[in-house]
Amino acid sequence: MTDPRITIRIDGHEHRVPAGASVAVALLDAGIPRFRTSVQGEPRGPVCGMGICFECRVTIDGHRHQRACLVPCVDGMAVDTRDGADV
């Protein structure tokens, strides 16, 4: 039987996440509710879950401002939520 989970790196740490899950689901599953910090210093995370609000933006494989709710996880993917990486 094949393991239905894949490995991604979140802020430099490996996490096993459900295969086919969005990056937003993977972050929440890993216990990370803050995806970025607003320009006023407030924590931001997914609000709409369908790509309209842009609150869940993160850096994925070096590409800034990716909407985590729209991007499916890929084995080996690197996700960064740290301040300065995606603001």
C-alpha positions as CSV (number, residue, x, y, z in Angstrom):
1,M,0.0,0.0,0.0
2,T,1.3,3.5,-0.9
3,D,1.6,6.1,1.8
4,P,-1.1,8.8,1.0
5,R,1.1,11.5,2.5
6,I,3.9,13.5,1.0
7,T,6.8,15.6,2.4
8,I,7.0,19.3,2.1
9,R,9.2,21.9,3.9
10,I,7.5,24.6,5.8
11,D,9.7,27.4,7.1
12,G,12.7,25.0,6.8
13,H,11.1,22.1,8.6
14,E,9.9,18.9,7.0
15,H,6.2,18.0,7.4
16,R,4.2,15.0,6.1
17,V,1.0,16.2,4.6
18,P,-2.0,14.6,2.9
19,A,-1.3,14.0,-0.8
20,G,-3.5,16.3,-2.9
21,A,-4.1,18.8,-0.1
22,S,-3.8,22.5,-0.8
23,V,-0.9,24.4,0.8
24,A,-3.4,26.1,3.1
25,V,-4.7,22.8,4.4
26,A,-1.1,21.5,4.9
27,L,-0.2,24.6,6.9
28,L,-3.3,24.3,9.1
29,D,-2.7,20.6,9.5
30,A,0.9,21.4,10.6
31,G,-0.6,23.8,13.3
32,I,0.4,27.0,11.5
33,P,-2.6,29.5,11.5
34,R,-0.5,32.6,10.6
35,F,0.5,32.5,6.9
36,R,1.9,36.1,6.8
37,T,1.9,39.4,8.6
38,S,0.0,42.4,7.3
39,V,1.7,45.8,6.8
40,Q,0.1,46.8,10.1
41,G,1.7,43.8,11.8
42,E,-1.5,41.7,12.1
43,P,-1.4,38.0,11.5
44,R,-3.1,36.8,8.3
45,G,-4.4,33.4,7.2
46,P,-7.1,31.9,4.9
47,V,-10.4,33.6,5.0
48,C,-12.3,32.7,1.9
49,G,-10.6,29.4,1.0
50,M,-11.1,30.0,-2.8
51,G,-8.6,32.6,-3.9
52,I,-10.6,35.8,-3.7
53,C,-9.4,37.4,-0.5
54,F,-5.5,37.0,-1.0
55,E,-5.1,36.7,2.8
56,C,-3.3,33.3,2.6
57,R,-0.4,34.4,0.5
58,V,2.9,32.6,1.1
59,T,6.2,32.0,-0.7
60,I,6.2,28.6,-2.5
61,D,9.5,27.4,-4.1
62,G,10.8,30.9,-4.1
63,H,7.7,32.4,-5.8
64,R,6.2,35.1,-3.6
65,H,2.6,36.0,-3.1
66,Q,1.2,32.6,-4.0
67,R,-2.4,31.9,-2.7
68,A,-2.0,28.9,-0.4
69,C,-5.6,27.9,-0.8
70,L,-5.2,27.4,-4.6
71,V,-1.9,25.6,-4.8
72,P,-1.8,21.8,-4.4
73,C,1.1,20.3,-2.4
74,V,3.8,18.6,-4.4
75,D,6.4,16.3,-2.8
76,G,9.5,18.3,-1.9
77,M,7.8,21.7,-2.1
78,A,9.2,24.5,0.0
79,V,6.7,26.8,1.7
80,D,7.8,30.0,3.6
81,T,5.5,31.9,5.9
82,R,8.2,33.9,7.7
83,D,8.0,37.7,7.8
84,G,9.7,39.3,4.9
85,A,9.4,36.2,2.7
86,D,6.0,37.0,1.4
87,V,5.0,40.5,2.5
